Amino acid sequence: MKAYRIEGKFLMGKKWQPFVKEVIGNSEDEAMERIFSILGSRHRVKRRMIEIASIKELSKDEIEDAVVKYMVEK
């Protein structure tokens, strides 16, 4: 598994809410799907209301989220 940092924004009511989230996945597409799933379940946001600005693959030293770091090292 690889770690990715995804930055973007989603429409929350009438305002765009920025986000930065670290997730794990085998590819960038899988990481994007995970973001859509997380934001959709936590904030009830439709996929078309989420805009991804950037996806960056992280090395083990760059990971800040403890859960993601544990999953990558596992």
FIKOLZA-1660 file (N, C-alpha, C; in steps of 0.1 Angstrom, whole numbers, plus 5000, padded with zeros to 4 digits):
% residues 74
   i   px   py   pz ch aa at
   1 5008 4988 5000  A  M  N
   1 5000 5000 5000  A  M CA
   1 5009 5012 5000  A  M  C
   2 5004 5023 4993  A  K  N
   2 5011 5035 4993  A  K CA
   2 5002 5046 5000  A  K  C
   3 5009 5056 5004  A  A  N
   3 5002 5067 5011  A  A CA
   3 5001 5079 5001  A  A  C
   4 4989 5086 5001  A  Y  N
   4 4987 5097 4993  A  Y CA
   4 4981 5109 5001  A  Y  C
   5 4985 5121 4998  A  R  N
   5 4979 5133 5004  A  R CA
   5 4971 5140 4993  A  R  C
   6 4958 5141 4996  A  I  N
   6 4949 5146 4986  A  I CA
   6 4944 5160 4991  A  I  C
   7 4945 5170 4983  A  E  N
   7 4940 5183 4986  A  E CA
   7 4929 5187 4976  A  E  C
   8 4919 5194 4981  A  G  N
   8 4908 5198 4973  A  G CA
   8 4898 5206 4981  A  G  C
   9 4885 5206 4976  A  K  N
   9 4874 5213 4983  A  K CA
   9 4861 5206 4980  A  K  C
  10 4852 5208 4989  A  F  N
  10 4838 5202 4986  A  F CA
  10 4828 5213 4990  A  F  C
  11 4816 5212 4984  A  L  N
  11 4806 5221 4986  A  L CA
  11 4798 5217 4999  A  L  C
  12 4798 5225 5009  A  M  N
  12 4791 5223 5022  A  M CA
  12 4781 5234 5023  A  M  C
  13 4769 5231 5020  A  G  N
  13 4758 5241 5020  A  G CA
  13 4760 5250 5008  A  G  C
  14 4763 5263 5011  A  K  N
  14 4766 5273 5000  A  K CA
  14 4781 5277 4999  A  K  C
  15 4789 5271 5008  A  K  N
  15 4803 5275 5008  A  K CA
  15 4812 5263 5004  A  K  C
  16 4823 5266 4998  A  W  N
  16 4833 5255 4995  A  W CA
  16 4842 5254 5007  A  W  C
  17 4843 5242 5012  A  Q  N
  17 4852 5238 5023  A  Q CA
  17 4865 5232 5018  A  Q  C
  18 4876 5238 5021  A  P  N
  18 4889 5231 5017  A  P CA
  18 4892 5219 5026  A  P  C
  19 4899 5210 5021  A  F  N
  19 4904 5198 5029  A  F CA
  19 4917 5193 5024  A  F  C
  20 4925 5187 5033  A  V  N
  20 4937 5180 5030  A  V CA
  20 4936 5167 5038  A  V  C
  21 4937 5156 5031  A  K  N
  21 4935 5143 5038  A  K CA
  21 4945 5133 5033  A  K  C
  22 4951 5125 5042  A  E  N
  22 4960 5114 5038  A  E CA
  22 4953 5101 5039  A  E  C
  23 4954 5093 5028  A  V  N
  23 4948 5080 5027  A  V CA
  23 4957 5070 5021  A  V  C
  24 4954 5058 5022  A  I  N
  24 4962 5047 5016  A  I CA
  24 4955 5041 5004  A  I  C
  25 4963 5036 4995  A  G  N
  25 4957 5029 4983  A  G CA
  25 4968 5023 4975  A  G  C
  26 4964 5015 4965  A  N  N
  26 4974 5009 4956  A  N CA
  26 4977 5018 4944  A  N  C
  27 4968 5027 4941  A  S  N
  27 4970 5037 4930  A  S CA
  27 4963 5050 4934  A  S  C
  28 4965 5060 4925  A  E  N
  28 4959 5073 4927  A  E CA
  28 4944 5072 4925  A  E  C
  29 4939 5063 4916  A  D  N
  29 4925 5061 4914  A  D CA
  29 4918 5055 4927  A  D  C
  30 4925 5046 4933  A  E  N
  30 4920 5040 4945  A  E CA
  30 4919 5050 4956  A  E  C
  31 4929 5058 4957  A  A  N
  31 4930 5069 4968  A  A CA
  31 4918 5079 4965  A  A  C
  32 4916 5082 4953  A  M  N
  32 4905 5092 4950  A  M CA
  32 4891 5085 4954  A  M  C
  33 4889 5073 4951  A  E  N
  33 4877 5066 4954  A  E CA
  33 4875 5066 4970  A  E  C
  34 4886 5064 4977  A  R  N
  34 4886 5064 4991  A  R CA
  34 4881 5078 4997  A  R  C
  35 4887 5088 4991  A  I  N
  35 4883 5102 4995  A  I CA
  35 4868 5104 4992  A  I  C
  36 4863 5100 4980  A  F  N
  36 4849 5102 4977  A  F CA
  36 4841 5095 4988  A  F  C
  37 4845 5083 4991  A  S  N
  37 4838 5075 5001  A  S CA
  37 4838 5081 5015  A  S  C
  38 4849 5086 5019  A  I  N
  38 4851 5092 5032  A  I CA
  38 4842 5105 5033  A  I  C
  39 4844 5114 5024  A  L  N
  39 4836 5126 5024  A  L CA
  39 4822 5124 5023  A  L  C
  40 4818 5115 5014  A  G  N
  40 4804 5112 5012  A  G CA
  40 4797 5106 5025  A  G  C
  41 4804 5098 5032  A  S  N
  41 4798 5092 5044  A  S CA
  41 4798 5102 5056  A  S  C
  42 4809 5109 5057  A  R  N
  42 4810 5118 5069  A  R CA
  42 4802 5131 5067  A  R  C
  43 4801 5136 5055  A  H  N
  43 4795 5149 5053  A  H CA
  43 4783 5149 5044  A  H  C
  44 4779 5137 5039  A  R  N
  44 4768 5135 5030  A  R CA
  44 4769 5144 5017  A  R  C
  45 4781 5144 5011  A  V  N
  45 4784 5151 5000  A  V CA
  45 4784 5142 4988  A  V  C
  46 4778 5146 4977  A  K  N
  46 4778 5139 4964  A  K CA
  46 4791 5140 4958  A  K  C
  47 4795 5130 4949  A  R  N
  47 4808 5130 4943  A  R CA
  47 4809 5142 4934  A  R  C
  48 4799 5147 4927  A  R  N
  48 4800 5158 4918  A  R CA
  48 4803 5171 4926  A  R  C
  49 4801 5171 4939  A  M  N
  49 4803 5183 4947  A  M CA
  49 4817 5183 4954  A  M  C
  50 4826 5174 4950  A  I  N
  50 4840 5173 4955  A  I CA
  50 4849 5176 4943  A  I  C
  51 4858 5185 4945  A  E  N
  51 4868 5189 4936  A  E CA
  51 4882 5185 4941  A  E  C
  52 4889 5177 4934  A  I  N
  52 4903 5173 4938  A  I CA
  52 4913 5183 4931  A  I  C
  53 4921 5190 4939  A  A  N
  53 4931 5199 4934  A  A CA
  53 4944 5192 4931  A  A  C
  54 4949 5183 4940  A  S  N
  54 4961 5176 4938  A  S CA
  54 4962 5163 4946  A  S  C
  55 4970 5154 4940  A  I  N
  55 4972 5141 4947  A  I CA
  55 4987 5139 4946  A  I  C
  56 4993 5137 4958  A  K  N
  56 5007 5135 4959  A  K CA
  56 5010 5122 4967  A  K  C
  57 5019 5114 4961  A  E  N
  57 5023 5102 4967  A  E CA
  57 5034 5105 4978  A  E  C
  58 5032 5100 4990  A  L  N
  58 5041 5103 5001  A  L CA
  58 5051 5092 5004  A  L  C
  59 5063 5096 5009  A  S  N
  59 5072 5087 5014  A  S CA
  59 5069 5084 5029  A  S  C
  60 5075 5075 5035  A  K  N
  60 5072 5072 5049  A  K CA
  60 5076 5083 5058  A  K  C
  61 5086 5091 5054  A  D  N
  61 5090 5103 5063  A  D CA
  61 5080 5114 5062  A  D  C
  62 5072 5115 5051  A  E  N
  62 5063 5126 5049  A  E CA
  62 5049 5124 5055  A  E  C
  63 5046 5112 5059  A  I  N
  63 5033 5109 5064  A  I CA
  63 5031 5115 5078  A  I  C
  64 5020 5122 5080  A  E  N
  64 5017 5129 5093  A  E CA
  64 5006 5121 5100  A  E  C
  65 4997 5115 5094  A  D  N
  65 4986 5108 5100  A  D CA
  65 4991 5095 5106  A  D  C
  66 4989 5093 5119  A  A  N
  66 4994 5081 5126  A  A CA
  66 4988 5068 5120  A  A  C
  67 4975 5068 5117  A  V  N
  67 4968 5056 5112  A  V CA
  67 4974 5052 5099  A  V  C
  68 4975 5062 5090  A  V  N
  68 4980 5059 5076  A  V CA
  68 4995 5054 5077  A  V  C
  69 5003 5060 5086  A  K  N
  69 5017 5056 5088  A  K CA
  69 5017 5041 5093  A  K  C
  70 5009 5038 5102  A  Y  N
  70 5009 5024 5107  A  Y CA
  70 5005 5014 5096  A  Y  C
  71 4995 5018 5088  A  M  N
  71 4990 5009 5077  A  M CA
  71 5001 5007 5066  A  M  C
  72 5009 5018 5063  A  V  N
  72 5019 5017 5053  A  V CA
  72 5031 5008 5058  A  V  C
  73 5034 5010 5071  A  E  N
  73 5045 5002 5077  A  E CA
  73 5042 4987 5079  A  E  C
  74 5029 4984 5080  A  K  N
  74 5024 4971 5084  A  K CA
  74 5028 4961 5073  A  K  C
% end
